[in-house]
C-alpha cells in the first residue's frame, strides 16, 4: 500500500485551466525517504552512493513535483541544494576543496551518508515496532470461540511508496511525449473533476486496470497531467488504491468495492 507526507497538489497552470482546485495528500515521506528510495532502486549500498547519479535522479523528481505544482516542503529544496553542492565538490581536485570544516574529509559524501544510515536505522526500528504492534493485536487474554468469518482479502505482496507512483507517471509522460507530435494544438480544457468522473465511469467497483492504460485516451500532455491528479484525488477519497502483486511488476489501480 502507498504510505502517504503533507504535500499539496495544485493545478498545472501552464496546461490546465485555472481553477481553485487542490489535491491534498498526507504523505509521511521526506527528502531522506526519496534518497533511500533511489538508492534501493539502484540496488546500491548506502556507502556506494554516486552523488552525480543520485543528484540527477533526485532533481528529476523535483521537476516532476513542480510540473504538478506540488507545494514542496522546504526540506526538499534544501536537500536539492545540498546535493548540488556535494556534486560540485566531487568535481574539484583535492587541492582545490573548500577550506571549511567539512572539507577536512577526503570524501564529501560522508556527512550525507551518515545522515542516511542513521535515518534508516530509525525508519527500520519504527517499522519493526509497527509490525510488533500489529502482531500483538492478534493476541487475546481469553480464547473465544472461533467465529465464522468471510475470507479476508489479501494485500499486495510488494510495498509501494508515493515515489513508485511518481516514477510510473514519469514513464507514462516520457512515452507520451515520444509518441505524440505537439505541433498540432488541441483545445482540451479538461479539469480534474472531469477526469474524476471519467475514471469512475471507466473503472467499476471492484475493477482493476493497469496504471498506464488510464492514459491511453489522452491527446495532450495537459490531459495526462490532469488524469494523474484525478487518480491522486480518487486515492484521497478512498475510491482507488494502488496494487503491485509482484515485485517490479505492473502497478495497478483498483477501485474499492462498494459496501
JOVEN-V589741 format. One record per residue. N is the residue number from 1. RES is the residue in one small letter. PHI is phi in radians with two decimals (999 if undefined). Layout:
[[N;RES;PHI] [N;RES;PHI]]
//
This chain:
[[1;x;999] [2;x;-1.34] [3;x;-1.50] [4;x;-1.87] [5;x;999] [6;x;-1.19] [7;x;-2.07] [8;x;-1.87] [9;x;-1.68] [10;x;-1.93] [11;x;-1.11] [12;x;-1.42] [13;x;-1.16] [14;x;-1.33] [15;x;-2.34] [16;x;-1.94] [17;x;-0.99] [18;x;-1.11] [19;x;-2.46] [20;x;-1.61] [21;x;-1.23] [22;x;-2.41] [23;x;-2.00] [24;x;-2.06] [25;x;-2.08] [26;x;-1.71] [27;x;-2.04] [28;x;-1.42] [29;x;-2.53] [30;x;-2.31] [31;x;-1.08] [32;x;-1.19] [33;x;-1.09] [34;x;-1.12] [35;x;-1.11] [36;x;-1.11] [37;x;-1.10] [38;x;-1.12] [39;x;-1.16] [40;x;-1.13] [41;x;-1.10] [42;x;-1.47] [43;x;0.97] [44;x;-1.89] [45;x;-1.38] [46;x;-0.98] [47;x;-1.33] [48;x;-1.89] [49;x;-1.14] [50;x;-1.61] [51;x;-1.02] [52;x;-1.08] [53;x;-1.21] [54;x;-1.13] [55;x;-1.08] [56;x;-1.07] [57;x;-1.19] [58;x;-1.08] [59;x;-1.17] [60;x;-1.08] [61;x;-1.15] [62;x;-1.06] [63;x;-1.08] [64;x;-1.15] [65;x;-1.01] [66;x;-1.21] [67;x;-1.08] [68;x;-1.47] [69;x;0.99] [70;x;-1.35] [71;x;-1.37] [72;x;-1.20] [73;x;-1.14] [74;x;-1.07] [75;x;-1.08] [76;x;-1.14] [77;x;-1.22] [78;x;-1.06] [79;x;-1.14] [80;x;-1.05] [81;x;-1.11] [82;x;-1.14] [83;x;-1.14] [84;x;-1.10] [85;x;-1.10] [86;x;-1.10] [87;x;-1.08] [88;x;-1.13] [89;x;-1.20] [90;x;-1.17] [91;x;-1.48] [92;x;-1.52] [93;x;-1.07] [94;x;-0.99] [95;x;-1.21] [96;x;-1.88] [97;x;-1.13] [98;x;-1.11] [99;x;-1.43] [100;x;-1.77] [101;x;-1.04] [102;x;-1.25] [103;x;-1.33] [104;x;-1.21] [105;x;-1.43] [106;x;-1.16] [107;x;-1.94] [108;x;-1.18] [109;x;-1.32] [110;x;-1.08] [111;x;-1.10] [112;x;-1.16] [113;x;-1.08] [114;x;-1.07] [115;x;-1.07] [116;x;-1.14] [117;x;-1.09] [118;x;-1.13] [119;x;-1.10] [120;x;-1.12] [121;x;-1.04] [122;x;-1.16] [123;x;-1.13] [124;x;-1.13] [125;x;-1.11] [126;x;-1.11] [127;x;-1.12] [128;x;-1.12] [129;x;-1.11] [130;x;-1.13] [131;x;-1.14] [132;x;-1.11] [133;x;-1.09] [134;x;-1.14] [135;x;-1.15] [136;x;-1.12] [137;x;-1.17] [138;x;-1.50] [139;x;-1.69] [140;x;-2.27] [141;x;-1.16] [142;x;-2.20] [143;x;-1.49] [144;x;-1.42] [145;x;-1.17] [146;x;-1.27] [147;x;-1.35] [148;x;-1.51] [149;x;-2.00] [150;x;-1.17] [151;x;-1.02] [152;x;-1.53] [153;x;-1.23] [154;x;-1.44] [155;x;-1.44] [156;x;-1.01] [157;x;-1.34] [158;x;-1.73] [159;x;-1.34] [160;x;-2.09] [161;x;-2.11] [162;x;-1.08] [163;x;-1.22] [164;x;-1.08] [165;x;-1.17] [166;x;-1.10] [167;x;-1.11] [168;x;-1.09] [169;x;-1.14] [170;x;-1.04] [171;x;-1.12] [172;x;-1.06] [173;x;-1.14] [174;x;-1.13] [175;x;-1.13] [176;x;-1.11] [177;x;-1.14] [178;x;-1.34] [179;x;-1.75] [180;x;-2.08] [181;x;-1.66] [182;x;-1.58] [183;x;-1.24] [184;x;-1.62] [185;x;-1.51] [186;x;-2.04] [187;x;-1.53] [188;x;-2.27] [189;x;-1.60] [190;x;-1.35] [191;x;-1.91] [192;x;-1.08] [193;x;-1.08] [194;x;-1.02] [195;x;-1.28] [196;x;-1.07] [197;x;-1.10] [198;x;-1.10] [199;x;-1.17] [200;x;-1.17] [201;x;-1.30] [202;x;-1.23] [203;x;-2.04] [204;x;-1.34] [205;x;-0.91] [206;x;1.51] [207;x;-1.40] [208;x;-2.33] [209;x;-2.46] [210;x;-1.13] [211;x;-0.95] [212;x;-1.19] [213;x;-1.27] [214;x;-1.19] [215;x;-1.89] [216;x;-1.14] [217;x;-1.48] [218;x;-1.19] [219;x;-2.00] [220;x;-2.41] [221;x;-1.08] [222;x;-1.06] [223;x;-1.18] [224;x;-1.08] [225;x;-1.13] [226;x;-1.11] [227;x;-1.09] [228;x;-1.13] [229;x;-1.08] [230;x;-1.16] [231;x;-1.08] [232;x;-1.08] [233;x;-1.13] [234;x;-1.21] [235;x;-1.16] [236;x;-1.11] [237;x;-1.37] [238;x;1.13] [239;x;-1.56] [240;x;-1.99] [241;x;-2.39] [242;x;-1.79] [243;x;-2.24] [244;x;-2.62] [245;x;-1.26] [246;x;-2.22] [247;x;-1.04] [248;x;1.17] [249;x;-1.43] [250;x;-1.16] [251;x;-1.45] [252;x;-2.11] [253;x;-1.80] [254;x;-2.08] [255;x;-1.54] [256;x;-1.12] [257;x;-1.22] [258;x;-1.27] [259;x;-1.50]]
//
